[in-house]
Amino acid sequence: MRGPLPVGGISEELGLPSASATRLIDRLEKAGYVRRVRGERDRRMVTVELVEGGMAG
């Protein structure tokens, strides 16, 4: 609902340790709900965004 967020932001929002948030994102990505997107300028910066239609159906 808030748009793309870095893993650290997701971790803070959910109150999870970063390793747990990473595992959660791994599972959501494998299921096709989210994807990781690397920054254009700084390839180390990774945000997580919802896949369009991933939550429908």
PDB file of N, CA, C, O and CB in Angstrom:
ATOM      1  N   MET A   1       0.811  -1.195   0.000  1.00  0.00           N
ATOM      2  CA  MET A   1       0.000   0.000   0.000  1.00  0.00           C
ATOM      3  C   MET A   1       0.855   1.259   0.000  1.00  0.00           C
ATOM      4  O   MET A   1       0.394   2.325  -0.411  1.00  0.00           O
ATOM      5  CB  MET A   1      -0.923  -0.002   1.191  1.00  0.00           C
ATOM      6  N   ARG A   2       2.083   1.144   0.454  1.00  0.00           N
ATOM      7  CA  ARG A   2       2.949   2.318   0.527  1.00  0.00           C
ATOM      8  C   ARG A   2       3.885   2.427  -0.663  1.00  0.00           C
ATOM      9  O   ARG A   2       4.692   3.354  -0.734  1.00  0.00           O
ATOM     10  CB  ARG A   2       3.754   2.285   1.798  1.00  0.00           C
ATOM     11  N   GLY A   3       3.790   1.505  -1.583  1.00  0.00           N
ATOM     12  CA  GLY A   3       4.682   1.524  -2.734  1.00  0.00           C
ATOM     13  C   GLY A   3       5.939   0.727  -2.443  1.00  0.00           C
ATOM     14  O   GLY A   3       6.044   0.081  -1.401  1.00  0.00           O
ATOM     15  N   PRO A   4       6.898   0.772  -3.367  1.00  0.00           N
ATOM     16  CA  PRO A   4       8.134   0.016  -3.183  1.00  0.00           C
ATOM     17  C   PRO A   4       8.879   0.450  -1.919  1.00  0.00           C
ATOM     18  O   PRO A   4       8.985   1.640  -1.623  1.00  0.00           O
ATOM     19  CB  PRO A   4       9.037   0.184  -4.404  1.00  0.00           C
ATOM     20  N   LEU A   5       9.390  -0.532  -1.183  1.00  0.00           N
ATOM     21  CA  LEU A   5      10.147  -0.266   0.045  1.00  0.00           C
ATOM     22  C   LEU A   5      11.423  -1.097   0.043  1.00  0.00           C
ATOM     23  O   LEU A   5      11.453  -2.183  -0.537  1.00  0.00           O
ATOM     24  CB  LEU A   5       9.293  -0.578   1.308  1.00  0.00           C
ATOM     25  N   PRO A   6      12.472  -0.601   0.681  1.00  0.00           N
ATOM     26  CA  PRO A   6      13.656  -1.438   0.877  1.00  0.00           C
ATOM     27  C   PRO A   6      13.358  -2.509   1.927  1.00  0.00           C
ATOM     28  O   PRO A   6      12.432  -2.370   2.726  1.00  0.00           O
ATOM     29  CB  PRO A   6      14.881  -0.576   1.304  1.00  0.00           C
ATOM     30  N   VAL A   7      14.148  -3.564   1.914  1.00  0.00           N
ATOM     31  CA  VAL A   7      13.945  -4.649   2.872  1.00  0.00           C
ATOM     32  C   VAL A   7      13.999  -4.121   4.299  1.00  0.00           C
ATOM     33  O   VAL A   7      13.209  -4.553   5.140  1.00  0.00           O
ATOM     34  CB  VAL A   7      14.998  -5.748   2.673  1.00  0.00           C
ATOM     35  N   GLY A   8      14.907  -3.202   4.592  1.00  0.00           N
ATOM     36  CA  GLY A   8      15.009  -2.631   5.931  1.00  0.00           C
ATOM     37  C   GLY A   8      13.736  -1.915   6.348  1.00  0.00           C
ATOM     38  O   GLY A   8      13.334  -1.987   7.510  1.00  0.00           O
ATOM     39  N   GLY A   9      13.102  -1.228   5.414  1.00  0.00           N
ATOM     40  CA  GLY A   9      11.838  -0.550   5.706  1.00  0.00           C
ATOM     41  C   GLY A   9      10.728  -1.536   6.014  1.00  0.00           C
ATOM     42  O   GLY A   9       9.915  -1.308   6.910  1.00  0.00           O
ATOM     43  N   ILE A  10      10.695  -2.637   5.267  1.00  0.00           N
ATOM     44  CA  ILE A  10       9.700  -3.673   5.507  1.00  0.00           C
ATOM     45  C   ILE A  10       9.944  -4.306   6.875  1.00  0.00           C
ATOM     46  O   ILE A  10       9.005  -4.562   7.629  1.00  0.00           O
ATOM     47  CB  ILE A  10       9.739  -4.746   4.390  1.00  0.00           C
ATOM     48  N   SER A  11      11.198  -4.552   7.179  1.00  0.00           N
ATOM     49  CA  SER A  11      11.578  -5.131   8.463  1.00  0.00           C
ATOM     50  C   SER A  11      11.099  -4.250   9.617  1.00  0.00           C
ATOM     51  O   SER A  11      10.531  -4.745  10.591  1.00  0.00           O
ATOM     52  CB  SER A  11      13.102  -5.321   8.535  1.00  0.00           C
ATOM     53  N   GLU A  12      11.331  -2.949   9.500  1.00  0.00           N
ATOM     54  CA  GLU A  12      10.902  -2.006  10.545  1.00  0.00           C
ATOM     55  C   GLU A  12       9.381  -1.960  10.667  1.00  0.00           C
ATOM     56  O   GLU A  12       8.844  -1.995  11.774  1.00  0.00           O
ATOM     57  CB  GLU A  12      11.441  -0.600  10.249  1.00  0.00           C
ATOM     58  N   GLU A  13       8.690  -1.881   9.533  1.00  0.00           N
ATOM     59  CA  GLU A  13       7.224  -1.803   9.548  1.00  0.00           C
ATOM     60  C   GLU A  13       6.599  -3.021  10.224  1.00  0.00           C
ATOM     61  O   GLU A  13       5.613  -2.897  10.950  1.00  0.00           O
ATOM     62  CB  GLU A  13       6.687  -1.671   8.122  1.00  0.00           C
ATOM     63  N   LEU A  14       7.180  -4.202   9.982  1.00  0.00           N
ATOM     64  CA  LEU A  14       6.624  -5.433  10.535  1.00  0.00           C
ATOM     65  C   LEU A  14       7.184  -5.791  11.902  1.00  0.00           C
ATOM     66  O   LEU A  14       6.674  -6.694  12.565  1.00  0.00           O
ATOM     67  CB  LEU A  14       6.871  -6.563   9.593  1.00  0.00           C
ATOM     68  N   GLY A  15       8.229  -5.091  12.329  1.00  0.00           N
ATOM     69  CA  GLY A  15       8.852  -5.397  13.609  1.00  0.00           C
ATOM     70  C   GLY A  15       9.596  -6.724  13.600  1.00  0.00           C
ATOM     71  O   GLY A  15       9.657  -7.422  14.612  1.00  0.00           O
ATOM     72  N   LEU A  16      10.160  -7.065  12.444  1.00  0.00           N
ATOM     73  CA  LEU A  16      10.897  -8.320  12.298  1.00  0.00           C
ATOM     74  C   LEU A  16      12.393  -8.054  12.188  1.00  0.00           C
ATOM     75  O   LEU A  16      12.802  -6.993  11.717  1.00  0.00           O
ATOM     76  CB  LEU A  16      10.404  -9.097  11.066  1.00  0.00           C
ATOM     77  N   PRO A  17      13.208  -9.010  12.620  1.00  0.00           N
ATOM     78  CA  PRO A  17      14.643  -8.902  12.338  1.00  0.00           C
ATOM     79  C   PRO A  17      14.849  -8.938  10.819  1.00  0.00           C
ATOM     80  O   PRO A  17      14.033  -9.517  10.102  1.00  0.00           O
ATOM     81  CB  PRO A  17      15.449 -10.058  13.043  1.00  0.00           C
ATOM     82  N   SER A  18      15.919  -8.332  10.328  1.00  0.00           N
ATOM     83  CA  SER A  18      16.133  -8.247   8.887  1.00  0.00           C
ATOM     84  C   SER A  18      16.219  -9.614   8.223  1.00  0.00           C
ATOM     85  O   SER A  18      15.756  -9.776   7.094  1.00  0.00           O
ATOM     86  CB  SER A  18      17.389  -7.468   8.601  1.00  0.00           C
ATOM     87  N   ALA A  19      16.803 -10.604   8.898  1.00  0.00           N
ATOM     88  CA  ALA A  19      16.899 -11.947   8.309  1.00  0.00           C
ATOM     89  C   ALA A  19      15.512 -12.557   8.119  1.00  0.00           C
ATOM     90  O   ALA A  19      15.265 -13.227   7.116  1.00  0.00           O
ATOM     91  CB  ALA A  19      17.765 -12.868   9.199  1.00  0.00           C
ATOM     92  N   SER A  20      14.613 -12.335   9.061  1.00  0.00           N
ATOM     93  CA  SER A  20      13.251 -12.858   8.941  1.00  0.00           C
ATOM     94  C   SER A  20      12.501 -12.153   7.818  1.00  0.00           C
ATOM     95  O   SER A  20      11.754 -12.792   7.076  1.00  0.00           O
ATOM     96  CB  SER A  20      12.491 -12.698  10.268  1.00  0.00           C
ATOM     97  N   ALA A  21      12.692 -10.846   7.687  1.00  0.00           N
ATOM     98  CA  ALA A  21      12.048 -10.098   6.608  1.00  0.00           C
ATOM     99  C   ALA A  21      12.566 -10.579   5.254  1.00  0.00           C
ATOM    100  O   ALA A  21      11.796 -10.694   4.300  1.00  0.00           O
ATOM    101  CB  ALA A  21      12.296  -8.579   6.773  1.00  0.00           C
ATOM    102  N   THR A  22      13.849 -10.857   5.168  1.00  0.00           N
ATOM    103  CA  THR A  22      14.423 -11.363   3.923  1.00  0.00           C
ATOM    104  C   THR A  22      13.817 -12.710   3.552  1.00  0.00           C
ATOM    105  O   THR A  22      13.485 -12.937   2.388  1.00  0.00           O
ATOM    106  CB  THR A  22      15.946 -11.487   4.045  1.00  0.00           C
ATOM    107  N   ARG A  23      13.667 -13.601   4.518  1.00  0.00           N
ATOM    108  CA  ARG A  23      13.051 -14.910   4.251  1.00  0.00           C
ATOM    109  C   ARG A  23      11.597 -14.749   3.811  1.00  0.00           C
ATOM    110  O   ARG A  23      11.133 -15.449   2.910  1.00  0.00           O
ATOM    111  CB  ARG A  23      13.127 -15.810   5.504  1.00  0.00           C
ATOM    112  N   LEU A  24      10.884 -13.826   4.449  1.00  0.00           N
ATOM    113  CA  LEU A  24       9.502 -13.555   4.068  1.00  0.00           C
ATOM    114  C   LEU A  24       9.431 -13.077   2.620  1.00  0.00           C
ATOM    115  O   LEU A  24       8.602 -13.552   1.844  1.00  0.00           O
ATOM    116  CB  LEU A  24       8.879 -12.510   5.008  1.00  0.00           C
ATOM    117  N   ILE A  25      10.291 -12.149   2.265  1.00  0.00           N
ATOM    118  CA  ILE A  25      10.317 -11.617   0.900  1.00  0.00           C
ATOM    119  C   ILE A  25      10.711 -12.702  -0.098  1.00  0.00           C
ATOM    120  O   ILE A  25      10.162 -12.764  -1.198  1.00  0.00           O
ATOM    121  CB  ILE A  25      11.292 -10.429   0.802  1.00  0.00           C
ATOM    122  N   ASP A  26      11.660 -13.559   0.282  1.00  0.00           N
ATOM    123  CA  ASP A  26      12.033 -14.688  -0.582  1.00  0.00           C
ATOM    124  C   ASP A  26      10.815 -15.536  -0.911  1.00  0.00           C
ATOM    125  O   ASP A  26      10.610 -15.915  -2.065  1.00  0.00           O
ATOM    126  CB  ASP A  26      13.115 -15.556   0.091  1.00  0.00           C
ATOM    127  N   ARG A  27      10.012 -15.834   0.096  1.00  0.00           N
ATOM    128  CA  ARG A  27       8.816 -16.667  -0.100  1.00  0.00           C
ATOM    129  C   ARG A  27       7.768 -15.952  -0.956  1.00  0.00           C
ATOM    130  O   ARG A  27       7.167 -16.560  -1.841  1.00  0.00           O
ATOM    131  CB  ARG A  27       8.206 -17.051   1.259  1.00  0.00           C
ATOM    132  N   LEU A  28       7.553 -14.670  -0.694  1.00  0.00           N
ATOM    133  CA  LEU A  28       6.586 -13.905  -1.485  1.00  0.00           C
ATOM    134  C   LEU A  28       7.041 -13.784  -2.941  1.00  0.00           C
ATOM    135  O   LEU A  28       6.223 -13.830  -3.860  1.00  0.00           O
ATOM    136  CB  LEU A  28       6.384 -12.506  -0.876  1.00  0.00           C
ATOM    137  N   GLU A  29       8.352 -13.628  -3.143  1.00  0.00           N
ATOM    138  CA  GLU A  29       8.888 -13.532  -4.496  1.00  0.00           C
ATOM    139  C   GLU A  29       8.724 -14.867  -5.235  1.00  0.00           C
ATOM    140  O   GLU A  29       8.334 -14.892  -6.402  1.00  0.00           O
ATOM    141  CB  GLU A  29      10.376 -13.115  -4.458  1.00  0.00           C
ATOM    142  N   LYS A  30       9.019 -15.952  -4.560  1.00  0.00           N
ATOM    143  CA  LYS A  30       8.872 -17.281  -5.159  1.00  0.00           C
ATOM    144  C   LYS A  30       7.419 -17.559  -5.537  1.00  0.00           C
ATOM    145  O   LYS A  30       7.157 -18.212  -6.548  1.00  0.00           O
ATOM    146  CB  LYS A  30       9.377 -18.359  -4.193  1.00  0.00           C
ATOM    147  N   ALA A  31       6.472 -17.068  -4.732  1.00  0.00           N
ATOM    148  CA  ALA A  31       5.051 -17.265  -4.994  1.00  0.00           C
ATOM    149  C   ALA A  31       4.517 -16.309  -6.069  1.00  0.00           C
ATOM    150  O   ALA A  31       3.384 -16.466  -6.526  1.00  0.00           O
ATOM    151  CB  ALA A  31       4.263 -17.084  -3.707  1.00  0.00           C
ATOM    152  N   GLY A  32       5.323 -15.321  -6.476  1.00  0.00           N
ATOM    153  CA  GLY A  32       4.916 -14.409  -7.534  1.00  0.00           C
ATOM    154  C   GLY A  32       4.173 -13.169  -7.082  1.00  0.00           C
ATOM    155  O   GLY A  32       3.535 -12.497  -7.893  1.00  0.00           O
ATOM    156  N   TYR A  33       4.248 -12.854  -5.785  1.00  0.00           N
ATOM    157  CA  TYR A  33       3.546 -11.681  -5.262  1.00  0.00           C
ATOM    158  C   TYR A  33       4.377 -10.403  -5.304  1.00  0.00           C
ATOM    159  O   TYR A  33       3.827  -9.315  -5.479  1.00  0.00           O
ATOM    160  CB  TYR A  33       3.117 -11.942  -3.851  1.00  0.00           C
ATOM    161  N   VAL A  34       5.686 -10.521  -5.148  1.00  0.00           N
ATOM    162  CA  VAL A  34       6.565  -9.356  -5.130  1.00  0.00           C
ATOM    163  C   VAL A  34       7.783  -9.622  -6.006  1.00  0.00           C
ATOM    164  O   VAL A  34       8.046 -10.751  -6.421  1.00  0.00           O
ATOM    165  CB  VAL A  34       6.998  -9.012  -3.682  1.00  0.00           C
ATOM    166  N   ARG A  35       8.517  -8.545  -6.273  1.00  0.00           N
ATOM    167  CA  ARG A  35       9.801  -8.688  -6.970  1.00  0.00           C
ATOM    168  C   ARG A  35      10.780  -7.687  -6.383  1.00  0.00           C
ATOM    169  O   ARG A  35      10.397  -6.634  -5.873  1.00  0.00           O
ATOM    170  CB  ARG A  35       9.644  -8.473  -8.513  1.00  0.00           C
ATOM    171  N   ARG A  36      12.037  -8.039  -6.468  1.00  0.00           N
ATOM    172  CA  ARG A  36      13.105  -7.148  -6.032  1.00  0.00           C
ATOM    173  C   ARG A  36      13.571  -6.340  -7.237  1.00  0.00           C
ATOM    174  O   ARG A  36      13.746  -6.878  -8.330  1.00  0.00           O
ATOM    175  CB  ARG A  36      14.292  -7.948  -5.393  1.00  0.00           C
ATOM    176  N   VAL A  37      13.769  -5.044  -7.022  1.00  0.00           N
ATOM    177  CA  VAL A  37      14.204  -4.159  -8.095  1.00  0.00           C
ATOM    178  C   VAL A  37      15.461  -3.431  -7.637  1.00  0.00           C
ATOM    179  O   VAL A  37      15.467  -2.774  -6.596  1.00  0.00           O
ATOM    180  CB  VAL A  37      13.080  -3.147  -8.490  1.00  0.00           C
ATOM    181  N   ARG A  38      16.516  -3.555  -8.420  1.00  0.00           N
ATOM    182  CA  ARG A  38      17.773  -2.859  -8.104  1.00  0.00           C
ATOM    183  C   ARG A  38      17.695  -1.421  -8.577  1.00  0.00           C
ATOM    184  O   ARG A  38      17.068  -1.119  -9.592  1.00  0.00           O
ATOM    185  CB  ARG A  38      18.985  -3.574  -8.753  1.00  0.00           C
ATOM    186  N   GLY A  39      18.343  -0.535  -7.824  1.00  0.00           N
ATOM    187  CA  GLY A  39      18.370   0.877  -8.182  1.00  0.00           C
ATOM    188  C   GLY A  39      19.138   1.105  -9.471  1.00  0.00           C
ATOM    189  O   GLY A  39      20.097   0.389  -9.759  1.00  0.00           O
ATOM    190  N   GLU A  40      18.725   2.092 -10.243  1.00  0.00           N
ATOM    191  CA  GLU A  40      19.400   2.392 -11.509  1.00  0.00           C
ATOM    192  C   GLU A  40      20.775   2.996 -11.280  1.00  0.00           C
ATOM    193  O   GLU A  40      21.739   2.627 -11.951  1.00  0.00           O
ATOM    194  CB  GLU A  40      18.554   3.340 -12.350  1.00  0.00           C
ATOM    195  N   ARG A  41      20.868   3.910 -10.349  1.00  0.00           N
ATOM    196  CA  ARG A  41      22.152   4.576 -10.077  1.00  0.00           C
ATOM    197  C   ARG A  41      23.041   3.753  -9.172  1.00  0.00           C
ATOM    198  O   ARG A  41      24.239   3.621  -9.423  1.00  0.00           O
ATOM    199  CB  ARG A  41      21.920   5.935  -9.451  1.00  0.00           C
ATOM    200  N   ASP A  42      22.464   3.201  -8.127  1.00  0.00           N
ATOM    201  CA  ASP A  42      23.223   2.418  -7.155  1.00  0.00           C
ATOM    202  C   ASP A  42      22.650   1.009  -7.134  1.00  0.00           C
ATOM    203  O   ASP A  42      21.606   0.768  -6.528  1.00  0.00           O
ATOM    204  CB  ASP A  42      23.175   3.068  -5.729  1.00  0.00           C
ATOM    205  N   ARG A  43      23.331   0.077  -7.796  1.00  0.00           N
ATOM    206  CA  ARG A  43      22.827  -1.288  -7.940  1.00  0.00           C
ATOM    207  C   ARG A  43      22.753  -2.027  -6.608  1.00  0.00           C
ATOM    208  O   ARG A  43      22.128  -3.084  -6.520  1.00  0.00           O
ATOM    209  CB  ARG A  43      23.703  -2.061  -8.901  1.00  0.00           C
ATOM    210  N   ARG A  44      23.387  -1.479  -5.567  1.00  0.00           N
ATOM    211  CA  ARG A  44      23.307  -2.104  -4.241  1.00  0.00           C
ATOM    212  C   ARG A  44      21.967  -1.843  -3.576  1.00  0.00           C
ATOM    213  O   ARG A  44      21.551  -2.597  -2.697  1.00  0.00           O
ATOM    214  CB  ARG A  44      24.428  -1.595  -3.348  1.00  0.00           C
ATOM    215  N   MET A  45      21.292  -0.781  -3.991  1.00  0.00           N
ATOM    216  CA  MET A  45      19.996  -0.418  -3.422  1.00  0.00           C
ATOM    217  C   MET A  45      18.917  -1.313  -4.029  1.00  0.00           C
ATOM    218  O   MET A  45      18.730  -1.332  -5.246  1.00  0.00           O
ATOM    219  CB  MET A  45      19.674   1.087  -3.675  1.00  0.00           C
ATOM    220  N   VAL A  46      18.220  -2.043  -3.190  1.00  0.00           N
ATOM    221  CA  VAL A  46      17.178  -2.955  -3.648  1.00  0.00           C
ATOM    222  C   VAL A  46      15.874  -2.592  -2.962  1.00  0.00           C
ATOM    223  O   VAL A  46      15.810  -2.464  -1.740  1.00  0.00           O
ATOM    224  CB  VAL A  46      17.559  -4.434  -3.366  1.00  0.00           C
ATOM    225  N   THR A  47      14.831  -2.429  -3.773  1.00  0.00           N
ATOM    226  CA  THR A  47      13.504  -2.198  -3.227  1.00  0.00           C
ATOM    227  C   THR A  47      12.624  -3.398  -3.583  1.00  0.00           C
ATOM    228  O   THR A  47      12.915  -4.147  -4.515  1.00  0.00           O
ATOM    229  CB  THR A  47      12.893  -0.864  -3.772  1.00  0.00           C
ATOM    230  N   VAL A  48      11.566  -3.559  -2.837  1.00  0.00           N
ATOM    231  CA  VAL A  48      10.619  -4.649  -3.060  1.00  0.00           C
ATOM    232  C   VAL A  48       9.303  -4.014  -3.471  1.00  0.00           C
ATOM    233  O   VAL A  48       8.804  -3.105  -2.809  1.00  0.00           O
ATOM    234  CB  VAL A  48      10.449  -5.557  -1.778  1.00  0.00           C
ATOM    235  N   GLU A  49       8.748  -4.504  -4.573  1.00  0.00           N
ATOM    236  CA  GLU A  49       7.466  -3.964  -5.034  1.00  0.00           C
ATOM    237  C   GLU A  49       6.514  -5.098  -5.361  1.00  0.00           C
ATOM    238  O   GLU A  49       6.936  -6.208  -5.686  1.00  0.00           O
ATOM    239  CB  GLU A  49       7.661  -3.055  -6.266  1.00  0.00           C
ATOM    240  N   LEU A  50       5.226  -4.807  -5.271  1.00  0.00           N
ATOM    241  CA  LEU A  50       4.192  -5.786  -5.595  1.00  0.00           C
ATOM    242  C   LEU A  50       4.188  -6.064  -7.082  1.00  0.00           C
ATOM    243  O   LEU A  50       4.420  -5.159  -7.883  1.00  0.00           O
ATOM    244  CB  LEU A  50       2.812  -5.297  -5.141  1.00  0.00           C
ATOM    245  N   VAL A  51       3.930  -7.297  -7.458  1.00  0.00           N
ATOM    246  CA  VAL A  51       3.775  -7.676  -8.847  1.00  0.00           C
ATOM    247  C   VAL A  51       2.317  -7.395  -9.229  1.00  0.00           C
ATOM    248  O   VAL A  51       1.396  -7.816  -8.530  1.00  0.00           O
ATOM    249  CB  VAL A  51       4.164  -9.188  -9.083  1.00  0.00           C
ATOM    250  N   GLU A  52       2.121  -6.697 -10.318  1.00  0.00           N
ATOM    251  CA  GLU A  52       0.768  -6.360 -10.761  1.00  0.00           C
ATOM    252  C   GLU A  52      -0.025  -7.638 -11.004  1.00  0.00           C
ATOM    253  O   GLU A  52       0.410  -8.517 -11.748  1.00  0.00           O
ATOM    254  CB  GLU A  52       0.806  -5.491 -12.043  1.00  0.00           C
ATOM    255  N   GLY A  53      -1.163  -7.730 -10.386  1.00  0.00           N
ATOM    256  CA  GLY A  53      -2.007  -8.909 -10.519  1.00  0.00           C
ATOM    257  C   GLY A  53      -1.590 -10.075  -9.636  1.00  0.00           C
ATOM    258  O   GLY A  53      -2.242 -11.120  -9.643  1.00  0.00           O
ATOM    259  N   GLY A  54      -0.517  -9.913  -8.878  1.00  0.00           N
ATOM    260  CA  GLY A  54      -0.023 -10.995  -8.035  1.00  0.00           C
ATOM    261  C   GLY A  54      -0.958 -11.350  -6.890  1.00  0.00           C
ATOM    262  O   GLY A  54      -1.000 -12.504  -6.463  1.00  0.00           O
ATOM    263  N   MET A  55      -1.700 -10.387  -6.395  1.00  0.00           N
ATOM    264  CA  MET A  55      -2.605 -10.633  -5.272  1.00  0.00           C
ATOM    265  C   MET A  55      -4.028 -10.942  -5.750  1.00  0.00           C
ATOM    266  O   MET A  55      -4.877 -11.323  -4.945  1.00  0.00           O
ATOM    267  CB  MET A  55      -2.620  -9.422  -4.334  1.00  0.00           C
ATOM    268  N   ALA A  56      -4.294 -10.783  -7.036  1.00  0.00           N
ATOM    269  CA  ALA A  56      -5.641 -11.066  -7.565  1.00  0.00           C
ATOM    270  C   ALA A  56      -5.785 -12.541  -7.887  1.00  0.00           C
ATOM    271  O   ALA A  56      -5.026 -13.099  -8.680  1.00  0.00           O
ATOM    272  CB  ALA A  56      -5.928 -10.220  -8.825  1.00  0.00           C
ATOM    273  N   GLY A  57      -6.752 -13.150  -7.269  1.00  0.00           N
ATOM    274  CA  GLY A  57      -7.078 -14.518  -7.604  1.00  0.00           C
ATOM    275  C   GLY A  57      -6.251 -15.485  -6.914  1.00  0.00           C
ATOM    276  O   GLY A  57      -6.420 -16.689  -7.105  1.00  0.00           O
TER     277      GLY A  57
END
